[in-house]
Structure formats: structure tokens, C-alpha cells
Amino acid sequence: MLKKPLLTILLVISGLLLLGIFSLPALRRNLTSIAVAKSLIQNRDVAATYQSLADSTSPRAIWQQALLAARLPDAALYQAHLFTFLASADFAALDLVHAVQPLDPTMATFAVQRYPDRSSAWFWLGETLSQSDDKTQAISAYQQTVSLDPTDALAWCRLGYLLNGLDLLAARDAYTQCCHHGDPGSNGCVNAGRIYEETGDYPQALHYYRLSRWSESLRRADELEARLATP
């Protein structure tokens, strides 16, 4: 099994390559970090390499220091570099730190303070808060996410899930938005259909069931249609 720091580095490389798929300029900006991350896998003298970057204050050097610090026996040092990099003006900082610390509530909270106009920062915060018992704050974070980016289907689906036991109609509306913006995970359309069915709006239930890519949703549509056709 891969050790945690090595796994973290490999995840970072994968994340950077994915960024490049969607943005060639982003890939070019991150080539240096990719090369450094690859070299870390084979580099045994981590402490010496880390010290060689000590005098550099550029965002990329700080990110490279963080990757190196992940292999040192000092978790606080690793966290400190991540916070410093997140605070920098580097455009990729938010996505990179999110990739390696996806459920860190302290770092996600700092991210929304540093990048209040970035929907991805609020989504990150929503993801961390949804792990806690207090779902109200997670709902607020996802609501802020979709207010900044109304096309974020995954945030709409997360919002629908959290609202489901609190406000059924609001949950339905969130699921319909998820459905109309790509329906990642095939949860939006079927859940919108389910709530429409539960509230007695069968035409809309059939409509959303049939918009789903999930076979179970289509089966449910067939069952509902057959039941409605029975005298």
C-alpha cells in the first residue's frame, strides 16, 4: 500500500494533469510543479532539497516546499506551507490545496476568507461542513456556491440531499437544478422525480424520471405510468 505522503504526491500530479486537460495554459503553468512532484518520489534526500528552497518566497516554491514537507516528520510544517500557498496570489493555489486537503474545515474556512468570490472555495467548505452534525452551515456554504456558479450541478445535488429532511420543496428545486446541469452521479433527476411523485405531481415525476440516465429511474417511470393507466 502506498504511504500517505507518496499517495498525496501522486494525487497532486493527477490533479495537475486534469487541470491541464481543461486548460492548456494551466498545464504550462504547472509543469514545474509536476516535475518537482515526480522528482520527490525518487528523491531520498528530502531535507536537503527542502532547505535548498528555504530562501525562495515565490508561490510555486512554497508549493514545492509543502510537497517536500509532506515527507518530513513535521505535520505542522506541512500545514503551514499549505496555508502560505493558499494565501498567495497563485491562481491554482485554491484547487491544489483543496486536492490534498479535501476535508480540512480550518483550511476550507480560510479559503472562503481568502477567495470569497470563488465558488470552488465555498463548495470545499460545504464538503467539509457536511461531515459534521450541524448541516445548517453546510447548506449555507452550498447555497453560496450556487449563487456564485448556478451551473454547479454537484453543489445543487449536495444541497438537495441536505435539504431533503428539512424543506422538501427546496430540496426538489435543488435536485431539478442538478438534473438540468448534467446530473453528475445520476442523483438529481431521479430525486426530483421522487419528490414530485411524493407530492402528487405525477406528470412532472414522469418527466424527471425519464430525464435520468439511471436504469432504476426509468424502471420507476414505467411502473408509475402503468399504475396511472390502470383504471
C-alpha positions in Angstrom: 0.0 0.0 0.0 1.3 3.5 -0.8 2.4 5.6 2.1 0.2 8.7 2.7 2.8 11.3 1.6 3.6 9.4 -1.6 -0.1 8.9 -2.3 -0.6 12.6 -1.7 2.1 13.5 -4.3 0.6 11.1 -6.8 -2.8 12.6 -6.3 -1.4 16.1 -6.8 0.2 15.0 -10.1 -3.1 13.6 -11.3 -4.9 16.7 -10.2 -2.5 18.9 -12.1 -2.8 16.8 -15.2 -6.6 17.1 -15.0 -6.3 20.8 -14.7 -4.3 20.7 -17.9 -6.9 18.8 -19.8 -9.4 21.7 -19.3 -6.8 24.5 -19.7 -3.6 24.2 -21.6 -2.3 27.4 -20.1 -2.9 25.9 -16.7 -0.9 22.9 -17.7 2.0 25.0 -18.8 1.9 27.0 -15.5 2.1 23.7 -13.6 4.8 21.9 -15.5 7.4 22.9 -13.0 5.3 21.6 -10.0 4.6 18.4 -11.9 8.3 17.8 -12.5 9.2 18.6 -8.9 6.4 16.3 -7.6 7.7 13.5 -9.8 11.2 14.0 -8.6 10.1 13.8 -5.0 9.0 10.2 -5.5 12.7 9.2 -6.2 14.4 11.9 -4.1 15.7 10.4 -0.9 17.4 13.5 0.5 14.1 15.3 1.2 15.5 17.5 4.0 18.4 18.8 1.8 16.0 19.6 -1.1 13.6 21.3 1.3 16.5 23.5 2.6 17.5 24.4 -0.9 14.2 26.1 -1.4 14.2 27.9 2.0 15.2 31.3 0.7 12.6 31.3 -2.1 9.3 33.1 -1.5 7.6 32.6 -4.8 4.2 30.8 -4.6 5.5 27.9 -6.7 8.5 27.4 -4.4 6.2 27.5 -1.4 4.0 24.8 -3.0 7.1 22.7 -3.7 8.2 23.1 -0.1 4.8 21.9 1.0 5.2 18.8 -1.1 8.6 18.2 0.4 7.3 18.9 3.9 4.7 16.1 3.5 7.6 13.7 3.6 9.1 15.2 6.7 8.1 14.2 10.3 6.5 17.6 10.9 2.8 17.8 10.1 2.7 21.4 11.4 5.3 22.5 8.9 3.4 20.9 6.0 0.2 22.7 7.1 2.0 26.0 7.5 3.3 25.8 3.9 -0.2 24.9 2.6 -1.7 27.9 4.4 1.0 30.2 3.0 0.5 28.9 -0.5 -3.3 29.2 -0.2 -2.8 32.8 0.9 -0.6 33.6 -2.2 -1.9 35.2 -5.4 -1.3 32.0 -7.4 -4.4 31.2 -9.4 -4.0 27.4 -8.9 -3.5 27.6 -5.2 -7.1 27.0 -4.2 -7.6 24.0 -6.4 -4.3 22.4 -5.5 -4.7 22.8 -1.7 -8.2 21.5 -2.0 -6.9 18.5 -3.8 -4.6 17.5 -1.0 -6.8 18.6 2.0 -10.3 17.9 0.8 -12.0 17.6 4.2 -9.9 20.1 6.3 -12.5 22.5 7.7 -9.9 25.0 9.0 -8.2 25.3 5.6 -11.6 25.4 3.8 -12.7 28.3 6.1 -9.5 30.1 5.4 -10.1 29.5 1.6 -13.5 31.3 1.6 -12.0 34.2 3.6 -9.2 34.5 1.0 -11.3 33.8 -2.1 -14.9 34.9 -1.2 -15.8 35.2 -4.9 -14.6 31.7 -5.9 -17.5 29.2 -5.9 -15.0 26.3 -5.6 -13.9 27.7 -2.2 -17.5 27.6 -0.9 -18.0 24.1 -2.3 -14.9 23.0 -0.5 -16.3 24.5 2.7 -19.7 22.8 2.1 -17.9 19.4 1.7 -16.1 19.7 5.0 -19.1 21.0 6.9 -21.4 18.3 5.6 -19.2 15.8 7.5 -20.3 17.5 10.8 -23.6 17.2 12.8 -24.6 20.7 12.0 -25.9 20.6 8.4 -27.2 24.2 8.5 -23.7 25.7 7.8 -23.1 23.2 5.1 -26.4 24.2 3.4 -25.3 27.9 3.6 -22.0 27.1 2.0 -23.6 25.2 -0.9 -26.1 28.0 -1.3 -23.3 30.4 -1.6 -21.6 28.1 -4.1 -24.6 28.0 -6.5 -25.2 31.8 -6.1 -21.7 32.3 -7.5 -22.0 29.5 -10.1 -25.6 28.5 -10.8 -24.3 25.8 -13.2 -22.6 23.8 -10.5 -24.6 20.6 -10.7 -22.8 18.8 -8.0 -23.4 21.6 -5.5 -27.1 21.6 -6.4 -27.2 17.8 -5.7 -25.4 18.2 -2.4 -27.8 21.0 -1.5 -30.8 18.8 -2.4 -29.5 16.0 -0.2 -29.1 18.2 2.8 -32.4 19.9 2.4 -34.4 16.7 1.8 -35.3 16.3 5.5 -35.7 20.0 6.2 -37.6 21.5 3.3 -38.9 19.1 0.7 -39.9 21.7 -1.9 -36.5 23.4 -1.6 -34.8 20.0 -2.0 -36.9 19.3 -5.1 -35.9 22.6 -6.6 -32.2 21.9 -5.9 -32.5 18.4 -7.4 -34.2 19.8 -10.6 -31.3 22.3 -11.0 -28.8 19.4 -10.6 -30.8 17.5 -13.2 -30.7 20.3 -15.7 -27.0 20.9 -15.4 -25.6 17.5 -16.2 -26.8 15.4 -13.2 -23.4 14.1 -12.0 -23.9 10.8 -10.3 -27.4 10.5 -11.8 -29.0 11.6 -8.5 -30.6 14.9 -9.4 -33.3 13.8 -11.9 -34.4 10.7 -10.1 -34.7 12.5 -6.7 -36.6 15.4 -8.4 -38.9 12.8 -9.8 -39.3 11.1 -6.4 -40.3 14.3 -4.7 -42.7 15.2 -7.4 -44.3 11.7 -7.1 -44.4 12.0 -3.3 -46.2 15.4 -3.6 -48.7 14.1 -6.2 -47.4 15.8 -9.3 -47.2 12.7 -11.5 -46.6 14.3 -14.9 -43.6 16.1 -13.5 -42.5 12.9 -11.7 -42.6 11.0 -15.0 -40.8 13.9 -16.8 -37.8 13.9 -14.4 -37.7 10.1 -14.0 -37.3 9.9 -17.8 -34.6 12.6 -17.8 -32.4 10.4 -15.7 -29.6 8.1 -17.1 -30.1 5.6 -14.3 -32.0 2.4 -15.3 -33.8 2.2 -12.0 -35.2 5.7 -12.5 -36.5 4.6 -16.0 -38.0 1.5 -14.4 -39.7 3.6 -11.8 -41.2 5.8 -14.6 -42.6 2.7 -16.4 -44.2 1.5 -13.1 -45.7 4.9 -12.4 -47.0 5.2 -15.9 -48.5 1.8 -15.8 -50.2 2.5 -12.4 -51.6 5.8 -13.7 -53.0 4.0 -16.8 -54.8 1.4 -14.7 -58.5 2.3 -14.2 
